[in-house]
Amino acid sequence: QVQLVESGGGLVQAGGSLGVSCVASGRTFSSYAMGWFRQAPGKEREFVAAISRSGGSTIYGDSVKGRFTISRDSAKNTVYLHMHSLKPEDTAVYYCAAAAPRYSISARDASYDYWGQGTRVTVSS
């Protein structure tokens, strides 16, 4: 089992920056590729970013590419999402997730076995 707890969400103005983090507990953090997803009101869950077990590979959703950065710190069992040039359409609940062991990295939510409770990010115009 892996428990994931996100933090760092909040209210920010358009064009601003915000970071969210996710602390993992339970089984070895470095065994899991990690991902961030988001869900806006009335919309389906959307892939944001993912990072491989080693941190050497990252992928991003098209809507955030060039603006968001995912990273991980295995010593702290933490994965981060740094968000820049935020837009009102980035408003959503952001979830971190740990992938099933057979996936080295994935943009598909079906690849993820464990999910956090989410942290809300609101971008005002």
C-alpha positions in Angstrom: 0.0 0.0 0.0 1.1 3.6 -0.7 -0.5 6.6 1.0 -0.3 9.9 -0.9 -1.0 13.3 0.6 -1.0 16.4 -1.5 -0.4 20.0 -0.2 0.3 23.4 -1.5 -2.8 24.3 -3.4 -4.4 27.7 -3.1 -5.5 30.9 -4.9 -3.2 32.6 -7.3 -3.6 35.3 -9.9 -3.3 34.6 -13.6 0.3 34.7 -14.7 1.5 33.7 -11.3 3.3 30.6 -10.0 2.4 28.0 -7.5 3.9 24.7 -6.3 2.1 21.6 -5.1 3.7 18.6 -3.4 2.8 15.1 -2.6 4.3 13.0 0.2 4.2 9.2 -0.1 4.4 6.8 2.7 4.2 3.0 2.8 6.2 1.0 0.3 9.4 2.2 -1.3 8.7 5.5 -3.0 11.4 4.9 -5.6 9.6 1.8 -6.8 6.9 3.9 -8.4 6.6 6.2 -11.3 4.5 9.1 -10.2 2.0 11.3 -11.9 -0.1 14.4 -11.5 -3.7 14.7 -12.8 -6.3 17.3 -12.4 -10.0 17.6 -12.6 -11.9 20.8 -13.1 -15.6 21.2 -12.2 -17.8 19.5 -14.7 -14.8 18.1 -16.7 -13.1 14.7 -16.9 -9.8 14.0 -15.2 -6.9 15.2 -17.2 -3.3 14.1 -17.3 -0.8 16.8 -16.2 2.6 15.3 -15.8 4.5 12.1 -14.9 8.0 11.2 -13.8 9.8 7.9 -14.0 11.1 6.0 -11.0 14.5 7.4 -11.3 13.4 10.9 -12.2 15.3 10.7 -15.5 12.2 10.8 -17.7 9.2 13.2 -17.6 6.2 13.7 -19.8 3.6 16.5 -19.8 0.1 17.1 -21.0 -0.1 19.4 -24.0 -2.0 22.1 -22.1 0.8 22.5 -19.5 3.9 21.8 -21.5 6.5 24.5 -21.1 4.7 25.9 -18.0 4.7 23.1 -15.5 7.6 21.1 -14.2 7.4 17.8 -12.3 10.2 16.6 -10.1 10.8 14.1 -7.3 13.0 13.8 -4.2 13.4 10.2 -3.1 15.1 11.2 0.1 11.9 13.0 1.1 9.5 10.6 -0.6 8.0 13.6 -2.3 6.9 14.5 -5.8 6.5 18.1 -6.8 4.6 20.0 -9.5 5.9 23.6 -10.1 3.4 25.6 -12.1 4.2 28.9 -13.9 2.3 31.3 -16.1 -0.9 30.0 -14.6 -4.2 30.5 -16.5 -7.7 30.5 -15.2 -8.2 27.2 -17.1 -5.6 25.6 -14.8 -8.2 25.9 -12.0 -8.8 22.3 -10.8 -8.3 19.8 -8.0 -4.8 18.4 -8.5 -4.2 14.8 -7.7 -0.9 12.9 -7.4 -0.8 9.2 -8.2 1.6 6.3 -8.0 1.7 4.0 -11.0 1.5 0.2 -11.0 5.0 -1.3 -10.8 4.9 -2.5 -14.4 4.8 1.0 -15.8 8.0 3.0 -16.1 6.0 6.1 -16.9 2.5 6.7 -18.1 0.0 9.4 -19.0 -3.0 7.1 -18.6 -4.9 7.3 -15.3 -5.7 3.6 -15.6 -2.0 2.9 -15.1 -2.1 4.3 -11.6 -2.9 2.2 -8.5 -2.8 4.8 -5.7 -4.2 8.3 -5.5 -4.1 11.2 -3.1 -7.1 13.1 -1.9 -6.3 16.1 -4.1 -5.4 19.7 -3.5 -7.4 22.6 -5.0 -5.7 25.2 -7.2 -7.7 28.3 -8.2 -6.4 30.8 -10.7 -8.2 34.1 -10.8 -8.3 36.2 -13.9 
